[in-house]
């Protein structure tokens, strides 16, 4: 996955990502392996990937 690229929610889930609860309204958080992916909502079915961090950093 590339930062600043747009993805459909269906595609993200098909790739094996699991959604985690997010505190911000227009943000979605997905996890896969040891990485956490942060997306912003573009419209009802599409998200833009804006950052990827290590899972350990997310839970600190």
N, CA, C and O atoms as a MOPAC input file, in Angstrom:
PM7 MOZYME 1SCF
protein

 N      0.83700 1    -1.17900 1     0.00000 1
 C      0.00000 1     0.00000 1     0.00000 1
 C      0.88500 1     1.24600 1     0.00000 1
 O      1.95700 1     1.26600 1     0.60400 1
 N      0.41600 1     2.27200 1    -0.68300 1
 C      1.18100 1     3.50400 1    -0.80400 1
 C      0.51400 1     4.65300 1    -0.05500 1
 O     -0.70400 1     4.82100 1    -0.12300 1
 N      1.31200 1     5.44000 1     0.65700 1
 C      0.81200 1     6.63000 1     1.34400 1
 C      0.29200 1     7.60300 1     0.29100 1
 O      0.86500 1     7.72600 1    -0.79100 1
 N     -0.79300 1     8.28900 1     0.61600 1
 C     -1.50500 1     9.24800 1    -0.23800 1
 C     -2.30700 1     8.59200 1    -1.35700 1
 O     -2.88900 1     9.29900 1    -2.18000 1
 N     -2.35400 1     7.27700 1    -1.41000 1
 C     -3.18900 1     6.59100 1    -2.39200 1
 C     -4.58500 1     6.39400 1    -1.81100 1
 O     -4.75900 1     6.35300 1    -0.59300 1
 N     -5.57600 1     6.27200 1    -2.68900 1
 C     -6.96100 1     6.08600 1    -2.27200 1
 C     -7.35800 1     4.62900 1    -2.47900 1
 O     -7.03600 1     4.02200 1    -3.50000 1
 N     -8.06700 1     4.07700 1    -1.48600 1
 C     -8.49300 1     2.68000 1    -1.52200 1
 C     -9.95200 1     2.58000 1    -1.12500 1
 O    -10.44300 1     3.38100 1    -0.33000 1
 N    -10.64900 1     1.59100 1    -1.68200 1
 C    -12.02200 1     1.34100 1    -1.25100 1
 C    -11.96400 1     0.53700 1     0.04800 1
 O    -11.01300 1    -0.20500 1     0.29100 1
 N    -12.97300 1     0.69300 1     0.85500 1
 C    -13.04300 1    -0.05700 1     2.12300 1
 C    -13.08400 1    -1.55200 1     1.82500 1
 O    -12.45600 1    -2.34000 1     2.53300 1
 N    -13.81000 1    -1.94700 1     0.79300 1
 C    -13.87800 1    -3.36100 1     0.40700 1
 C    -12.49100 1    -3.91100 1     0.08400 1
 O    -12.14000 1    -5.00300 1     0.53000 1
 N    -11.70200 1    -3.16400 1    -0.68700 1
 C    -10.36100 1    -3.61100 1    -1.07200 1
 C     -9.45200 1    -3.77600 1     0.15100 1
 O     -8.69300 1    -4.74000 1     0.24600 1
 N     -9.53900 1    -2.83100 1     1.07700 1
 C     -8.73000 1    -2.89600 1     2.29900 1
 C     -9.04800 1    -4.17500 1     3.07300 1
 O     -8.14200 1    -4.87500 1     3.52600 1
 N    -10.32800 1    -4.47000 1     3.21900 1
 C    -10.72700 1    -5.67400 1     3.96100 1
 C    -10.36200 1    -6.95000 1     3.20000 1
 O    -10.00700 1    -7.95600 1     3.81500 1
 N    -10.44600 1    -6.91700 1     1.86400 1
 C    -10.05600 1    -8.07800 1     1.05700 1
 C     -8.57300 1    -8.39500 1     1.20400 1
 O     -8.16700 1    -9.55100 1     1.08800 1
 N     -7.77000 1    -7.37600 1     1.45700 1
 C     -6.33300 1    -7.56000 1     1.62500 1
 C     -5.96200 1    -8.09900 1     3.00800 1
 O     -4.78400 1    -8.30700 1     3.29600 1
 N     -6.96500 1    -8.32600 1     3.86700 1
 C     -6.71700 1    -8.93600 1     5.16800 1
 C     -6.49300 1    -7.97100 1     6.31000 1
 O     -5.95800 1    -8.36300 1     7.34700 1
 N     -6.88700 1    -6.71500 1     6.14800 1
 C     -6.74100 1    -5.72200 1     7.21000 1
 C     -7.91200 1    -5.82900 1     8.18000 1
 O     -9.03200 1    -6.15800 1     7.78800 1
 N     -7.63700 1    -5.54600 1     9.45100 1
 C     -8.66100 1    -5.56800 1    10.48700 1
 C     -8.83400 1    -4.16700 1    11.04300 1
 O     -7.85700 1    -3.51000 1    11.40300 1
 N    -10.08700 1    -3.70800 1    11.11300 1
 C    -10.35600 1    -2.35200 1    11.58400 1
 C    -10.31000 1    -2.28000 1    13.10600 1
 O    -10.81200 1    -3.16700 1    13.79600 1
 N     -9.70700 1    -1.22300 1    13.61400 1
 C     -9.64800 1    -0.91900 1    15.03900 1
 C    -10.45800 1     0.35000 1    15.29100 1
 O    -10.56200 1     1.19400 1    14.40200 1
 N    -11.03100 1     0.50000 1    16.48300 1
 C    -11.77700 1     1.73400 1    16.77900 1
 C    -10.86000 1     2.95700 1    16.73600 1
 O     -9.70100 1     2.88800 1    17.14700 1
 N    -11.38900 1     4.07700 1    16.23500 1
 C    -10.62700 1     5.32500 1    16.16100 1
 C    -11.38400 1     6.41400 1    16.90700 1
 O    -12.61400 1     6.45400 1    16.89200 1
 N    -10.63500 1     7.29600 1    17.55600 1
 C    -11.25100 1     8.37700 1    18.33000 1
 C    -11.68300 1     9.55300 1    17.46500 1
 O    -12.54900 1    10.33000 1    17.86900 1
 N    -11.10100 1     9.69600 1    16.29600 1
 C    -11.41200 1    10.82700 1    15.41900 1
 C    -12.47300 1    10.42700 1    14.40900 1
 O    -12.45600 1     9.32000 1    13.87100 1
 N    -13.38600 1    11.33600 1    14.16500 1
 C    -14.55000 1    11.05400 1    13.32700 1
 C    -14.21600 1    10.67300 1    11.88200 1
 O    -14.79400 1     9.72300 1    11.35400 1
 N    -13.31300 1    11.37900 1    11.24600 1
 C    -13.02400 1    11.10600 1     9.83400 1
 C    -11.80200 1    10.20700 1     9.63100 1
 O    -11.25000 1    10.15500 1     8.53200 1
 N    -11.37900 1     9.50700 1    10.67400 1
 C    -10.21600 1     8.63000 1    10.60100 1
 C    -10.62400 1     7.17500 1    10.81200 1
 O    -11.45600 1     6.86400 1    11.66500 1
 N    -10.02600 1     6.29500 1    10.02100 1
 C    -10.19400 1     4.85500 1    10.20900 1
 C     -8.81500 1     4.26400 1    10.43200 1
 O     -7.84200 1     4.67100 1     9.79600 1
 N     -8.74000 1     3.30000 1    11.34000 1
 C     -7.47400 1     2.65300 1    11.67600 1
 C     -7.60900 1     1.16500 1    11.34600 1
 O     -8.55200 1     0.50500 1    11.78100 1
 N     -6.66000 1     0.65500 1    10.57900 1
 C     -6.63900 1    -0.76100 1    10.22900 1
 C     -5.28300 1    -1.34100 1    10.61900 1
 O     -4.26500 1    -0.65000 1    10.59200 1
 N     -5.29000 1    -2.63300 1    10.98600 1
 C     -4.05300 1    -3.32100 1    11.35700 1
 C     -3.85200 1    -4.52800 1    10.46200 1
 O     -4.80000 1    -5.18700 1    10.03600 1
 N     -2.58200 1    -4.79300 1    10.19400 1
 C     -2.20000 1    -6.01300 1     9.48300 1
 C     -0.76600 1    -6.32000 1     9.86800 1
 O      0.12800 1    -5.48900 1     9.71200 1
 N     -0.56300 1    -7.51900 1    10.37000 1
 C      0.78000 1    -7.90500 1    10.79900 1
 C      1.25800 1    -7.00300 1    11.92200 1
 O      0.54400 1    -6.80900 1    12.90600 1
 N      2.45800 1    -6.44900 1    11.78800 1
 C      3.02000 1    -5.59500 1    12.83900 1
 C      2.89600 1    -4.11100 1    12.49900 1
 O      3.61200 1    -3.28500 1    13.06500 1
 N      1.98700 1    -3.76800 1    11.57400 1
 C      1.81600 1    -2.37800 1    11.14400 1
 C      0.39300 1    -1.88000 1    11.42900 1
 O     -0.56800 1    -2.65000 1    11.43200 1
 N      0.29500 1    -0.57400 1    11.66800 1
 C     -0.98500 1     0.09100 1    11.85500 1
 C     -1.10900 1     1.13600 1    10.74100 1
 O     -0.19800 1     1.93700 1    10.53300 1
 N     -2.22300 1     1.12600 1    10.03700 1
 C     -2.45800 1     1.99500 1     8.88300 1
 C     -3.56000 1     2.99600 1     9.22400 1
 O     -4.63600 1     2.60600 1     9.68000 1
 N     -3.29700 1     4.26800 1     9.00700 1
 C     -4.25900 1     5.32200 1     9.29500 1
 C     -4.80600 1     5.88100 1     7.98300 1
 O     -4.04600 1     6.26500 1     7.09400 1
 N     -6.11900 1     5.91900 1     7.87600 1
 C     -6.79500 1     6.39700 1     6.67800 1
 C     -7.71600 1     7.54700 1     7.04000 1
 O     -8.26200 1     7.58300 1     8.14200 1
 N     -7.89300 1     8.49500 1     6.11400 1
 C     -8.91300 1     9.52500 1     6.27000 1
 C    -10.02500 1     9.21900 1     5.28500 1
 O     -9.78000 1     8.70000 1     4.19600 1
 N    -11.25100 1     9.54500 1     5.67600 1
 C    -12.40600 1     9.29900 1     4.83800 1
 C    -12.46000 1    10.31200 1     3.70700 1
 O    -12.42600 1    11.51900 1     3.94700 1
 N    -12.54300 1     9.82200 1     2.47200 1
 C    -12.69000 1    10.67400 1     1.29700 1
 C    -14.17800 1    10.82400 1     0.97100 1
 O    -14.67200 1    11.93700 1     0.78600 1
 N    -14.88300 1     9.69900 1     0.90200 1
 C    -16.33400 1     9.66800 1     0.73300 1
 C    -16.83500 1     8.38300 1     1.38600 1
 O    -16.07700 1     7.70500 1     2.07900 1
 N    -18.09500 1     8.04700 1     1.17000 1
 C    -18.70200 1     6.91300 1     1.87700 1
 C    -17.96700 1     5.58400 1     1.68200 1
 O    -17.98200 1     4.74700 1     2.58500 1
 N    -17.33300 1     5.37100 1     0.54300 1
 C    -16.70700 1     4.08100 1     0.30500 1
 C    -15.21700 1     4.10200 1     0.08000 1
 O    -14.62000 1     3.05500 1    -0.17200 1
 N    -14.58400 1     5.28700 1     0.16600 1
 C    -13.15600 1     5.38000 1    -0.14800 1
 C    -12.37100 1     6.09400 1     0.95300 1
 O    -12.85700 1     7.02300 1     1.59800 1
 N    -11.13600 1     5.61900 1     1.13900 1
 C    -10.25100 1     6.15400 1     2.17000 1
 C     -8.89900 1     6.48000 1     1.55700 1
 O     -8.47600 1     5.84200 1     0.59400 1
 N     -8.22000 1     7.48000 1     2.12100 1
 C     -6.85300 1     7.83000 1     1.69800 1
 C     -5.89500 1     7.43400 1     2.80600 1
 O     -6.07000 1     7.85100 1     3.95100 1
 N     -4.89100 1     6.64000 1     2.48700 1
 C     -3.86900 1     6.22600 1     3.44800 1
 C     -2.93000 1     7.39600 1     3.69800 1
 O     -2.32500 1     7.91800 1     2.76100 1
 N     -2.80300 1     7.81700 1     4.97200 1
 C     -1.90600 1     8.94200 1     5.24000 1
 C     -0.73300 1     8.62200 1     6.14100 1
 O      0.19400 1     9.42900 1     6.21200 1
 N     -0.71500 1     7.50500 1     6.82800 1
 C      0.48700 1     7.12800 1     7.58800 1
 C      0.44300 1     5.65000 1     7.96000 1
 O     -0.62400 1     5.04500 1     8.06700 1
 N      1.62500 1     5.09200 1     8.15100 1
 C      1.78500 1     3.70600 1     8.59500 1
 C      2.79600 1     3.72400 1     9.73300 1
 O      3.86900 1     4.31300 1     9.60300 1
 N      2.45800 1     3.08100 1    10.84700 1
 C      3.39900 1     3.00100 1    11.97100 1
 C      3.51100 1     1.55800 1    12.45000 1
 O      2.72000 1     0.69700 1    12.06300 1
 N      4.49400 1     1.31200 1    13.28900 1
 C      4.69500 1     0.01400 1    13.91400 1
 C      3.64600 1    -0.17500 1    15.00500 1
 O      3.30200 1     0.77800 1    15.70300 1
 N      3.14000 1    -1.39000 1    15.15700 1
 C      2.09500 1    -1.68400 1    16.13800 1
 C      2.53400 1    -1.33500 1    17.56500 1
 O      1.71500 1    -0.87400 1    18.36000 1
 N      3.81900 1    -1.54800 1    17.90300 1
 C      4.30200 1    -1.21700 1    19.25000 1
 C      4.12800 1     0.27000 1    19.53600 1
 O      3.74700 1     0.63700 1    20.64700 1
 N      4.39700 1     1.12800 1    18.56700 1
 C      4.24400 1     2.57900 1    18.74900 1
 C      2.77300 1     2.93600 1    18.97000 1
 O      2.47400 1     3.84700 1    19.74200 1
 N      1.86900 1     2.24800 1    18.31900 1
 C      0.44500 1     2.52600 1    18.43700 1
 C     -0.06500 1     2.27400 1    19.84400 1
 O     -0.90400 1     3.02700 1    20.33700 1
 N      0.41900 1     1.24200 1    20.49200 1
 C     -0.08300 1     0.87700 1    21.81700 1
 C      0.68100 1     1.54900 1    22.96200 1
 O      0.35100 1     1.31400 1    24.12500 1
 N      1.68200 1     2.37000 1    22.67500 1
 C      2.42900 1     3.06500 1    23.74400 1
 C      1.66400 1     4.19000 1    24.34200 1
 O      2.16100 1     4.86300 1    25.24500 1

